[in-house]
Amino acid sequence: MAVRILLLEDDESLADGLIYSLEKKEYDVQLSGNVREAKQLLGEKEYDLLLLDVALPDGTGFEVCEMLRAKGNQTPIIFLTASDDEIHVIRGLDSGGDDYITKPFRLGELFSRIQALLRRTGIQKREGRAELARGDIFIDLEGNRAWLAGRKLELTGVEFRLLCLMVRSAGRVVTRDMILEELWDGRGQFVDDNTLSVYIRRLREKIEEDPSSPEHLVTIRGIGYCWE
């Protein structure tokens, strides 16, 4: 069965080109030109991946993402944005997005990101173990949920995968390159070092009593991080 993609994009010429190219790759693409229609479609059908433009006539792609995440829907989401400013990156992460790509972009790069995100999602769903536990952290791999000392953690998709990686590697140093390789499948070419720092900071804010003096997600200066 073909992978189903919802494309939320109001630029008709860009949308036509993307649909043509995605369908040549044998993806099943549904187009929506506004937030209202996208929300309606998402209420009627299930999709394997969402490509969401940020600026729409009646709102933003962030709103669509936040609506889904509030319902517990973890469908992979890539934002199509005209700006790579940190404030837009953070806004996308906070709303629950998995990745972003800045316009104009090359189709090859977009396809690589789509394939990497679908592969990561597929691997996660096929995990041999349905749960992961270390100390006071418990992770439900199938349900994409995690608890710390009995408190449920509200995590974005990327934060959840980062937490899983660190907990699986508990007691071992994980380099920044290893994290980029695992999360973005490209040794960093799809995300810069500053963006990784944003993810680390956001996760610490959710799991640490004092994020400035972390007890769990510890920095190994000059190398990477370790889960204690």
C-alpha positions in Angstrom: 0.0 0.0 0.0 1.3 3.4 -0.9 2.4 5.8 1.8 -0.3 8.5 2.3 0.9 12.1 2.6 -1.2 15.1 3.4 0.3 18.3 1.8 -0.9 21.6 3.3 0.3 24.3 0.9 -1.5 27.3 -0.6 1.0 28.1 -3.3 -0.6 26.3 -6.3 2.5 26.2 -8.5 4.6 24.8 -5.7 1.9 22.3 -4.7 1.4 21.1 -8.3 5.2 20.5 -8.6 5.4 18.7 -5.3 2.4 16.5 -6.0 3.8 15.5 -9.4 7.2 14.7 -8.0 5.8 12.8 -5.0 3.4 10.8 -7.0 6.3 9.8 -9.4 7.9 8.3 -6.2 4.7 6.4 -5.7 3.4 8.4 -2.8 -0.4 8.9 -2.4 -0.7 12.6 -2.0 -3.8 14.6 -0.8 -3.6 18.4 -1.1 -5.2 21.0 1.2 -4.9 24.7 0.6 -6.0 26.0 4.0 -6.0 25.1 7.7 -9.8 24.5 7.8 -9.8 21.9 5.1 -6.7 20.2 6.5 -8.3 19.8 9.9 -11.4 18.3 8.2 -9.4 15.9 6.1 -7.4 14.8 9.2 -10.7 14.1 10.9 -11.9 11.8 8.1 -8.7 10.0 7.0 -5.4 8.7 8.4 -2.1 9.7 6.9 1.4 8.3 7.2 3.2 11.7 7.0 2.2 15.4 6.9 3.9 18.2 4.9 2.7 21.4 6.5 3.3 24.9 5.2 3.7 27.4 8.0 1.9 30.4 6.7 -1.6 29.8 5.3 -4.5 32.2 4.5 -6.5 31.2 7.5 -3.8 30.2 10.0 -0.6 28.3 10.3 0.7 24.7 10.0 1.6 25.0 13.7 -2.1 25.0 14.6 -2.7 21.8 12.7 0.3 20.1 14.4 -0.8 21.3 17.9 -4.3 20.0 17.3 -3.0 16.5 16.4 -0.5 16.3 19.2 -3.2 17.4 21.7 -5.2 14.3 20.6 -2.2 12.0 21.0 -1.7 11.7 17.2 2.0 11.1 16.5 1.9 11.1 12.7 5.3 12.3 11.5 5.3 16.0 10.5 7.7 18.1 8.3 7.2 21.8 8.2 7.8 23.7 5.0 9.0 27.2 6.1 10.2 30.3 4.4 12.5 31.1 7.3 15.1 29.1 9.3 15.3 31.7 12.1 15.7 30.0 15.5 12.4 31.4 16.6 10.6 29.5 13.8 12.5 26.4 14.6 11.6 26.6 18.2 8.0 27.3 17.4 7.9 24.2 15.2 9.5 22.0 17.9 7.2 23.3 20.6 4.1 22.5 18.5 5.3 18.9 18.1 6.9 18.9 14.6 9.6 16.3 13.7 11.6 18.2 11.1 11.5 21.3 8.9 12.8 22.3 5.5 13.4 25.9 4.3 12.1 27.1 1.0 13.3 27.0 -1.6 14.5 23.5 -1.3 15.8 20.7 -3.6 13.4 17.8 -4.2 16.2 15.4 -3.5 16.6 16.8 0.0 12.9 16.7 0.7 12.7 13.0 -0.5 15.7 12.1 1.8 14.0 13.7 4.8 10.7 12.0 4.1 12.4 8.6 3.7 14.5 9.1 6.8 11.5 10.1 8.9 9.3 7.2 7.7 12.2 4.8 8.3 12.7 6.0 11.8 9.0 5.8 12.5 8.8 2.3 11.1 11.8 1.1 13.1 10.3 2.5 16.2 7.0 0.6 15.6 8.9 -2.6 15.0 10.9 -2.5 18.2 11.3 -6.0 19.7 10.6 -4.5 23.1 7.4 -2.7 23.8 8.8 -0.9 26.8 12.0 0.5 28.2 12.8 1.2 31.8 15.9 2.7 33.6 15.8 3.8 37.2 12.8 6.1 37.6 12.1 6.5 33.8 9.6 4.3 32.1 8.9 4.4 28.3 6.0 2.9 26.4 7.6 2.4 22.9 4.4 1.5 21.2 2.3 4.2 22.7 5.0 6.9 22.3 4.7 7.8 26.0 7.1 8.2 28.9 7.0 8.8 32.6 9.6 10.0 35.1 9.1 9.1 38.7 5.4 8.4 37.9 4.9 11.8 36.2 3.8 11.6 32.5 6.1 13.6 30.3 4.6 15.8 27.6 7.1 15.2 24.7 7.2 16.1 21.0 8.1 13.3 18.6 11.7 14.3 18.3 12.0 14.7 22.1 10.6 11.3 22.6 13.1 9.7 20.1 16.0 11.6 21.8 14.9 10.4 25.2 14.7 6.8 23.9 18.2 7.0 22.4 19.7 8.3 25.6 17.9 5.9 27.9 18.9 2.9 25.7 22.5 4.1 26.0 22.3 4.7 29.8 25.8 4.9 31.3 27.5 5.3 28.0 28.6 8.6 26.3 26.6 9.4 23.2 28.3 11.9 20.9 26.5 14.7 19.2 27.3 13.1 15.8 25.7 9.9 17.0 22.6 11.8 18.0 22.3 13.5 14.7 22.9 10.2 12.9 20.1 8.6 14.8 17.6 11.4 14.8 18.1 12.9 11.4 19.8 10.1 9.5 22.3 12.2 7.8 25.2 13.0 10.2 23.9 16.5 10.6 23.5 17.8 7.1 19.8 18.4 7.7 20.1 20.2 11.0 22.8 22.4 12.5 24.5 22.1 15.8 22.5 24.9 17.3 19.2 23.1 16.6 20.4 20.0 18.4 21.2 22.3 21.4 17.6 23.5 21.3 16.3 19.9 21.5 18.6 19.1 24.4 17.6 22.2 26.3 13.8 21.6 25.7 14.1 18.0 26.9 16.0 19.0 30.0 13.3 21.5 30.8 10.8 18.6 30.9 12.9 16.0 32.8 15.2 17.8 35.1 14.4 19.5 38.4 17.1 22.1 37.6 17.7 22.1 33.9 20.9 24.2 34.4 22.3 21.5 36.7 21.0 18.3 35.0 21.1 15.0 36.9 19.8 12.7 34.1 20.8 14.2 30.7 24.4 15.1 31.5 26.8 17.0 29.2 30.2 15.4 28.6 32.1 18.5 27.6 33.6 18.4 24.1 32.1 15.0 23.3 28.4 14.7 23.8 25.9 13.5 26.5 25.3 10.7 28.9 22.1 9.4 30.6 22.8 9.0 34.3 
